[in-house]
Structures are given as C-alpha cells and as structure tokens.
Amino acid sequence: MPEKLKVLIVTERFYPEEFIVNDLAAEWAAGGMAVDVLTQAPSYPAGRLFAGYSNAFFSSDNWKGINIFRFFTVTGYRDSLLLKLLNYLNFAFTGTLAALVKARGYDRIFVYQTGPLTLAIPAVIAGRIYGIPVTIWTQDIWPDMVYSYGFKRTRLLDWFLGLIIRFVYANCSEILVSCEGFARRIEEYVPGRQIKHFPNWPTVVPDGGVERMPLPAGFNFTFAGNVGKLQNLENILRGFALAVAKQPELRLNIVGDGSHLETLKTMAKEGSIPGVTFWGRHASHQMPAFFRASDVMIVSLSNTPGLNLVVPAKFQAYLAFHKPVFAVINGEVKDLVGKHCIGLSADPDSPEAIRDGFLEFYFSNQGGTNNFAANARRLLETEYDRALIIAGMRARVAAAK
C-alpha cells in the first residue's frame, strides 16, 4: 500500500452543495489521504446551476486542497420527472466517460451514493477496467426507493433493477450502509457479503454561540430539510391544523425548499391554518439558530417499505442540539425514538395521531421534554461519534481489495 493513499470519490453531490460527503472528504484530506472528487456541476436543490459555476462538458476546481472534476448536469429536474430521469442517465453515461479518463492511477474509489444506485456505475466500470478496489457508502436503498417515488412495481422493472443492483454491489470490494436495515435488503441480491453499518453523523452542530432565530411566540415545532413529496408534510399540516384548533399556542416552522413547498403554502393558505411559518431555504451555518429556538424537532417520511428503513441525516443533527424528536415515520427512526426515549412518534398516515402527538408534546412540556433532551444527548455520544465513524470508514477503504 502506498504511503499516501490516493482516493477518488465519486458522488452526485459535492461542495458547494451541502452533503455529509463534504465533511468526510475534507477530514480524509486533512488526515493524510490524497483525495479527489468526481461529480457534476452543482445545482441541488433548486435544479439551477450555482452562481459562479459553468455547465461545461468537463471542468475542474479546488476546495480545501481537494481537486474536484466536474461534468455536465441536466438542470430543471426539480419540477420535471423527465428531466430528473435524464439527469440520472446523464450521470451514469457522462460520469462513466469522465471516470475512464480520470480514475487511472488511483489506489481506491469511494462512492457516496445518495439518490439512484446508477450513480455508482461509473465507479464500478472504472474499478473493473483499472483493477481499483471500490467501496460504496449507500444512503438510499434500491429497489425500495424507486417504488417509494411512485413507480409501479412490475416483473420487468423488478428484473431490470435487480440487474443493476447485483452488478453494482457484486463489483464493490466493500459495502457500507448508513442505515442498518439496508444491509438486509442488499444481502438478498449479493448473499454472503459482509456489509458494515456506518451511520451519518451530525454536520450541523452547536458552535458555542447563543444566537436564536426569533421564532413566533408560543410552543415551536420545527421541520428542517428538503420539502418534497416523500417528506409527508401534507399530513403534518393536516395534523397540525387539528392540534392548533385545540391549543392556539402551538407553532409549526418549515425550514427548507423543495418541489412540494408551493403545494404546502397553498394548502396552509386555503385551509386558513394558523401558526404556520415557511422560512424557505437557509444555509447550514444558519440552522443552529433555528434549532436552539425550537422546542421540538420533526422528522417525517411517507409510510413505504423503503423509507421505513431510512434514518434521515437530520435526525442526528436534532440529537446534536439535544432536542426532543417528533417522529412521524415508521421503521428504524420510530424504533430509535421509542427505545432511547428521545421523543414521541405518530402514524404517518393518520392526521389524528399526528394531532395527538403535537398536543402530547405541548402538555408534557413541564419536565417531559427535558428528559427527552437528556436521552438525545446520550444517544448522540454513544452511537454517532463523528471521529470514530470517519476513522472506521477510512480503515475499511484502505483495507479494500
């Protein structure tokens, strides 16, 4: 093994887009790895190119000593399923050309897979051709996520997705997953493989400041993150409308942007739902002010088999601020919230159950939420230690054969 391991990270999203892979790459580079990144022109979440960047066929720049090789991206995907699919196909095909040009000479390839599994195709093809071990860190599980987006399950689609899944994972030397439940699903396609769990760590953390966002007076619930269809925020609004009718001091803050934001604004306006504030998208360094000012943080996803395996990255951020969690979600997050007593959960399909959760948090405020907060701190320190996770992943990448 060379003295300084040379690693190419293949990822759909990278700085200035705000994803945990930025933190991972910067830490590895600072710790003695030679790290470069292959990605596309930055455009997430708005589907528009970031200011100061070109959508050239190939380009490059540098961030924190990391060389970033970029290729063309399809924009406008936020509001168009067709453009979204074209963007995925573009990453697979154009990314493969770029990988074949750039990957030669690296000791390892690392895939940060959030979104479609097809984004790993450039890495595994280059890995096979050049004999480079490939490690994948899976953040979204196929085929479950495909069907969560509403695609009809057919035998033909199952067969096609199965081909991609087996091809990708069979050609990865190391398989890492961000959620434990993913391992069981992957093993169905590549039985006998060792799959290691490396969870996300909080990337939005307290910085020692005392600044608080001036949220509306009252008892504040906050949802922060992507505002898409899968976040199930329509049912959150329905449940909140029922709750605030009984307790006018309740407040709901939605911080973020996404394809479903305008639908939610229209729903709140037409339903004359009081106490709801849409704050829009804010940079990650602004989020601590929202977290500090909130009484309870909401994590919510639609009730589908694939999403029930997911632990959204925002969950760890909430823990970092020792905030009680309202889990409007089934599966792993619900189990974590119940097992570690860090909040309450509600059936994501039932506005009445969501209403009851809002009200229970409000009426347990005299001491109840303090217990939740203490338990959140304990869970963060035992399960989501950033330094240990990053070091462990580095060791797996270095050991890949």
C-alpha positions as CSV (number, residue, x, y, z in Angstrom):
1,M,0.0,0.0,0.0
2,P,1.4,3.5,-0.9
3,E,2.4,5.8,2.0
4,K,-0.3,8.3,1.0
5,L,-3.4,6.5,-0.3
6,K,-4.8,8.2,-3.4
7,V,-8.7,8.1,-3.3
8,L,-11.2,9.2,-6.0
9,I,-14.6,10.0,-4.5
10,V,-17.5,9.6,-7.0
11,T,-20.6,11.4,-5.8
12,E,-23.7,13.0,-7.4
13,R,-23.4,16.0,-5.0
14,F,-20.4,17.9,-3.6
15,Y,-19.5,21.3,-2.3
16,P,-21.0,23.9,-2.6
17,E,-24.0,21.6,-2.3
18,E,-24.4,20.7,1.4
19,F,-24.0,17.0,2.0
20,I,-22.1,15.0,4.6
21,V,-19.6,13.8,1.9
22,N,-18.0,17.3,2.0
23,D,-17.1,16.8,5.7
24,L,-15.8,13.2,5.0
25,A,-13.6,14.3,2.1
26,A,-12.2,17.3,4.0
27,E,-11.4,15.1,7.0
28,W,-9.7,12.4,5.0
29,A,-7.7,15.0,3.0
30,A,-6.6,16.7,6.3
31,G,-5.7,13.3,7.7
32,G,-3.1,12.4,5.1
33,M,-5.1,10.9,2.2
34,A,-4.8,12.3,-1.3
35,V,-8.4,12.9,-2.1
36,D,-10.0,14.0,-5.4
37,V,-13.7,14.1,-6.3
38,L,-15.6,13.3,-9.5
39,T,-19.0,14.9,-9.6
40,Q,-21.3,17.0,-11.8
41,A,-21.9,20.8,-11.9
42,P,-23.6,21.9,-8.7
43,S,-27.4,22.5,-8.9
44,Y,-29.1,21.0,-5.9
45,P,-31.7,21.6,-4.5
46,A,-33.2,24.2,-6.9
47,G,-32.3,22.4,-10.1
48,R,-30.4,25.5,-11.3
49,L,-26.7,26.0,-11.7
50,F,-24.9,27.6,-8.7
51,A,-23.7,31.2,-9.4
52,G,-20.0,31.2,-10.4
53,Y,-20.1,27.7,-12.0
54,S,-20.2,26.7,-15.6
55,N,-22.1,23.8,-17.0
56,A,-19.2,22.9,-19.3
57,F,-18.9,19.3,-20.5
58,F,-15.8,19.0,-18.3
59,S,-14.4,21.5,-15.8
60,S,-12.4,21.5,-12.5
61,D,-11.9,23.5,-9.4
62,N,-10.4,23.0,-5.9
63,W,-11.8,23.1,-2.4
64,K,-9.7,22.7,0.8
65,G,-6.9,21.1,-1.3
66,I,-9.3,18.6,-3.0
67,N,-9.3,18.6,-6.8
68,I,-12.9,18.5,-8.0
69,F,-13.5,17.2,-11.5
70,R,-17.0,18.2,-12.8
71,F,-19.0,17.2,-15.8
72,F,-22.2,18.5,-17.4
73,T,-25.5,18.2,-15.5
74,V,-29.1,18.3,-16.6
75,T,-30.9,21.3,-14.9
76,G,-34.6,21.9,-14.3
77,Y,-35.1,18.5,-12.7
78,R,-36.8,19.8,-9.5
79,D,-40.1,20.2,-11.2
80,S,-39.9,17.6,-14.0
81,L,-39.7,13.8,-13.6
82,L,-38.5,13.5,-17.2
83,L,-35.6,15.9,-16.5
84,K,-34.8,14.1,-13.3
85,L,-34.6,10.8,-15.1
86,L,-32.4,12.4,-17.8
87,N,-30.1,13.8,-15.1
88,Y,-29.7,10.3,-13.6
89,L,-28.9,8.8,-17.0
90,N,-26.5,11.6,-17.8
91,F,-24.6,10.9,-14.6
92,A,-24.3,7.2,-15.4
93,F,-23.1,7.8,-19.0
94,T,-21.2,11.0,-18.9
95,G,-19.8,10.1,-15.5
96,T,-18.5,6.8,-16.9
97,L,-16.6,8.7,-19.7
98,A,-15.2,11.0,-17.1
99,A,-14.2,8.1,-14.7
100,L,-12.4,6.3,-17.5
101,V,-10.4,9.5,-18.2
102,K,-9.7,10.4,-14.6
103,A,-9.7,7.2,-12.4
104,R,-6.4,5.7,-13.8
105,G,-3.7,5.8,-11.1
106,Y,-5.9,6.0,-8.0
107,D,-5.5,3.4,-5.3
108,R,-9.1,3.3,-4.3
109,I,-12.5,4.6,-5.5
110,F,-15.1,5.6,-3.0
111,V,-18.8,6.0,-3.9
112,Y,-21.1,8.3,-1.9
113,Q,-24.5,7.0,-3.1
114,T,-27.4,9.2,-2.2
115,G,-30.2,9.0,-4.8
116,P,-30.1,6.5,-7.6
117,L,-27.8,3.5,-7.4
118,T,-27.0,4.1,-11.1
119,L,-24.5,6.9,-10.0
120,A,-22.2,4.0,-8.9
121,I,-21.9,2.7,-12.4
122,P,-19.0,5.0,-13.4
123,A,-17.1,3.9,-10.4
124,V,-17.6,0.2,-10.8
125,I,-16.8,0.2,-14.5
126,A,-13.6,2.2,-13.9
127,G,-12.7,0.0,-11.0
128,R,-13.0,-3.2,-13.1
129,I,-11.1,-1.8,-16.0
130,Y,-8.2,-0.4,-14.0
131,G,-8.3,-3.0,-11.2
132,I,-9.1,-0.4,-8.4
133,P,-11.0,-1.6,-5.3
134,V,-14.3,0.2,-5.0
135,T,-16.1,1.0,-1.7
136,I,-19.7,2.2,-1.7
137,W,-21.5,4.0,1.2
138,T,-25.2,3.5,0.5
139,Q,-27.6,6.2,1.7
140,D,-30.7,5.2,-0.3
141,I,-31.7,1.6,-0.8
142,W,-32.9,0.2,-4.2
143,P,-35.3,-1.0,-5.4
144,D,-37.4,0.2,-2.4
145,M,-36.7,3.9,-3.1
146,V,-37.7,3.6,-6.8
147,Y,-41.2,2.3,-5.7
148,S,-41.4,4.9,-3.0
149,Y,-41.3,7.6,-5.7
150,G,-44.5,6.1,-7.2
151,F,-43.2,3.8,-10.0
152,K,-45.5,0.9,-10.5
153,R,-43.9,-2.4,-9.5
154,T,-43.8,-4.9,-12.4
155,R,-41.9,-8.1,-13.1
156,L,-40.0,-6.4,-15.9
157,L,-39.0,-3.4,-13.7
158,D,-38.1,-5.7,-10.8
159,W,-35.8,-7.7,-13.2
160,F,-34.1,-4.6,-14.6
161,L,-33.5,-3.0,-11.2
162,G,-32.2,-6.4,-9.9
163,L,-29.6,-6.5,-12.7
164,I,-28.3,-3.0,-11.8
165,I,-28.3,-3.8,-8.0
166,R,-26.4,-7.1,-8.5
167,F,-23.9,-5.5,-10.9
168,V,-23.1,-2.6,-8.7
169,Y,-22.7,-4.5,-5.4
170,A,-21.0,-7.5,-6.9
171,N,-18.3,-5.2,-8.2
172,C,-17.7,-3.3,-4.9
173,S,-15.0,-4.6,-2.6
174,E,-16.5,-3.0,0.4
175,I,-20.2,-2.3,1.1
176,L,-21.0,0.3,3.8
177,V,-24.6,1.4,4.7
178,S,-25.8,4.4,6.6
179,C,-28.9,2.6,8.0
180,E,-28.8,-0.9,9.5
181,G,-31.9,-2.1,7.7
182,F,-30.2,-1.5,4.3
183,A,-27.9,-4.5,4.9
184,R,-30.7,-7.0,5.0
185,R,-32.1,-5.8,1.7
186,I,-28.7,-5.8,-0.1
187,E,-27.9,-9.3,1.2
188,E,-30.9,-10.5,-0.8
189,Y,-29.1,-9.5,-4.0
190,V,-25.5,-10.4,-3.0
191,P,-25.8,-13.1,-0.3
192,G,-22.9,-13.9,1.9
193,R,-21.3,-10.4,1.6
194,Q,-20.0,-8.6,4.7
195,I,-21.8,-5.3,5.0
196,K,-20.8,-2.8,7.6
197,H,-23.0,-0.1,9.2
198,F,-21.6,3.4,9.3
199,P,-24.3,5.9,10.2
200,N,-24.3,9.6,9.3
201,W,-23.1,11.9,12.0
202,P,-24.4,15.4,12.7
203,T,-23.0,18.0,10.3
204,V,-25.0,20.9,11.8
205,V,-23.6,21.2,15.3
206,P,-23.7,23.7,18.2
207,D,-20.9,26.2,17.7
208,G,-20.9,27.7,21.1
209,G,-23.0,30.7,20.2
210,V,-26.2,31.7,21.8
211,E,-28.0,33.2,18.8
212,R,-31.6,32.1,18.4
213,M,-33.9,32.6,15.4
214,P,-36.8,34.8,16.5
215,L,-39.5,32.2,16.0
216,P,-43.1,33.2,16.7
217,A,-44.1,33.3,20.4
218,G,-45.5,30.0,21.5
219,F,-44.5,26.3,21.6
220,N,-42.4,25.8,18.5
221,F,-42.2,22.6,16.4
222,T,-39.6,22.8,13.5
223,F,-39.1,20.7,10.4
224,A,-35.8,21.3,8.6
225,G,-34.7,19.9,5.3
226,N,-35.9,19.0,1.8
227,V,-39.5,19.9,1.3
228,G,-40.5,17.1,-1.1
229,K,-43.4,14.7,-1.6
230,L,-41.7,11.9,0.3
231,Q,-41.4,14.1,3.5
232,N,-45.2,13.6,4.1
233,L,-45.6,17.3,5.1
234,E,-49.2,17.4,3.9
235,N,-50.2,15.1,6.7
236,I,-48.1,17.1,9.1
237,L,-50.1,20.2,8.1
238,R,-53.4,18.3,8.5
239,G,-52.4,17.0,11.9
240,F,-51.2,20.4,13.0
241,A,-54.4,22.1,11.8
242,L,-56.4,19.8,14.1
243,A,-54.0,20.4,17.0
244,V,-53.8,24.2,16.8
245,A,-57.6,24.3,16.8
246,K,-57.4,22.9,20.3
247,Q,-54.2,24.7,21.5
248,P,-53.6,28.1,19.8
249,E,-50.1,28.4,21.3
250,L,-48.7,25.8,19.0
251,R,-46.4,26.9,16.2
252,L,-45.1,25.0,13.2
253,N,-42.0,26.1,11.3
254,I,-41.0,24.6,8.0
255,V,-37.4,25.5,7.1
256,G,-36.2,24.4,3.7
257,D,-37.1,24.3,0.0
258,G,-38.2,21.6,-2.5
259,S,-40.6,20.5,-5.1
260,H,-43.6,20.4,-2.7
261,L,-43.1,23.8,-1.0
262,E,-45.7,25.7,-3.1
263,T,-48.3,22.9,-2.6
264,L,-47.9,23.2,1.2
265,K,-48.1,27.0,1.1
266,T,-51.3,26.8,-0.9
267,M,-52.7,24.1,1.5
268,A,-52.0,26.3,4.6
269,K,-53.4,29.4,2.9
270,E,-56.6,27.8,1.6
271,G,-57.1,25.9,4.9
272,S,-56.5,29.1,6.9
273,I,-54.2,27.1,9.2
274,P,-52.9,29.5,11.9
275,G,-49.4,29.3,13.4
276,V,-47.5,28.0,10.3
277,T,-44.4,29.8,9.1
278,F,-42.5,28.8,5.9
279,W,-38.9,30.1,6.3
280,G,-37.5,28.9,3.0
281,R,-34.0,27.6,2.5
282,H,-31.2,28.6,4.8
283,A,-27.5,27.7,4.7
284,S,-26.3,25.1,7.1
285,H,-24.4,27.7,9.2
286,Q,-27.8,29.4,9.9
287,M,-29.5,26.3,11.1
288,P,-28.2,26.3,14.7
289,A,-30.2,29.5,15.3
290,F,-33.4,27.6,14.3
291,F,-32.6,24.5,16.3
292,R,-31.8,26.5,19.5
293,A,-35.1,28.4,19.3
294,S,-37.3,25.3,18.7
295,D,-39.0,23.2,21.4
296,V,-39.4,20.1,19.3
297,M,-37.9,18.9,16.0
298,I,-39.9,16.9,13.5
299,V,-38.6,14.1,11.3
300,S,-41.2,12.9,8.8
301,L,-41.4,10.5,5.8
302,S,-44.1,8.8,3.9
303,N,-45.1,5.3,5.0
304,T,-43.4,3.0,2.5
305,P,-41.2,-0.1,2.9
306,G,-38.1,1.7,1.5
307,L,-38.5,4.9,3.6
308,N,-39.1,2.9,6.7
309,L,-35.5,1.7,6.5
310,V,-34.1,5.2,6.3
311,V,-32.7,7.3,9.2
312,P,-32.6,10.8,7.6
313,A,-29.4,12.8,8.3
314,K,-31.5,15.5,10.0
315,F,-32.1,13.0,12.8
316,Q,-28.5,13.2,14.0
317,A,-28.5,17.0,13.7
318,Y,-31.5,17.2,16.0
319,L,-29.7,15.0,18.6
320,A,-26.7,17.3,18.4
321,F,-28.8,20.1,19.8
322,H,-30.4,17.8,22.4
323,K,-33.8,18.4,21.1
324,P,-36.8,16.1,21.5
325,V,-37.9,14.4,18.3
326,F,-41.4,14.0,16.9
327,A,-41.1,11.0,14.6
328,V,-43.9,11.0,12.1
329,I,-42.4,7.9,10.5
330,N,-42.4,4.2,10.8
331,G,-39.5,1.8,10.9
332,E,-36.0,2.4,12.2
333,V,-36.4,6.0,13.4
334,K,-39.6,5.2,15.2
335,D,-37.8,2.3,16.9
336,L,-34.8,4.5,17.9
337,V,-37.1,7.2,19.3
338,G,-39.0,4.6,21.4
339,K,-36.0,2.6,22.5
340,H,-34.0,5.5,23.7
341,C,-36.9,7.7,24.9
342,I,-35.9,10.8,22.9
343,G,-39.4,11.9,21.9
344,L,-42.8,10.7,20.6
345,S,-43.9,9.0,17.4
346,A,-47.1,9.0,15.3
347,D,-48.6,7.0,12.5
348,P,-47.6,9.0,9.3
349,D,-50.8,8.0,7.6
350,S,-53.1,9.4,10.4
351,P,-53.6,13.2,10.9
352,E,-55.5,12.4,14.1
353,A,-52.4,10.5,15.5
354,I,-50.2,13.4,14.4
355,R,-52.6,15.8,16.2
356,D,-52.3,13.8,19.4
357,G,-48.5,13.9,19.2
358,F,-48.4,17.7,18.8
359,L,-50.7,18.1,21.8
360,E,-48.9,15.5,24.0
361,F,-45.6,17.3,23.5
362,Y,-47.2,20.6,24.5
363,F,-48.8,19.2,27.6
364,S,-45.6,17.3,28.6
365,N,-43.6,20.5,28.5
366,Q,-43.4,20.7,32.3
367,G,-40.3,18.4,32.6
368,G,-41.2,15.8,30.0
369,T,-39.2,17.4,27.2
370,N,-36.2,17.8,29.5
371,N,-36.0,14.0,29.9
372,F,-36.2,13.6,26.1
373,A,-33.3,16.1,25.6
374,A,-31.1,14.3,28.1
375,N,-31.6,11.0,26.4
376,A,-30.9,12.6,23.0
377,R,-27.5,13.7,24.3
378,R,-26.7,10.2,25.5
379,L,-27.7,8.5,22.2
380,L,-25.6,11.0,20.2
381,E,-22.5,10.3,22.3
382,T,-22.8,6.6,22.1
383,E,-23.9,5.9,18.5
384,Y,-22.9,8.9,16.3
385,D,-19.4,9.8,17.2
386,R,-18.0,11.7,14.2
387,A,-14.3,10.9,14.7
388,L,-14.9,7.2,15.2
389,I,-17.1,6.8,12.2
390,I,-14.8,8.7,9.8
391,A,-11.7,6.8,11.1
392,G,-13.6,3.5,10.8
393,M,-14.6,4.2,7.2
394,R,-11.1,5.2,6.3
395,A,-9.8,1.9,7.6
396,R,-12.4,0.0,5.5
397,V,-11.4,1.9,2.4
398,A,-7.7,1.3,3.0
399,A,-8.3,-2.4,3.6
400,A,-10.4,-2.9,0.4
401,K,-9.0,-5.5,-2.0
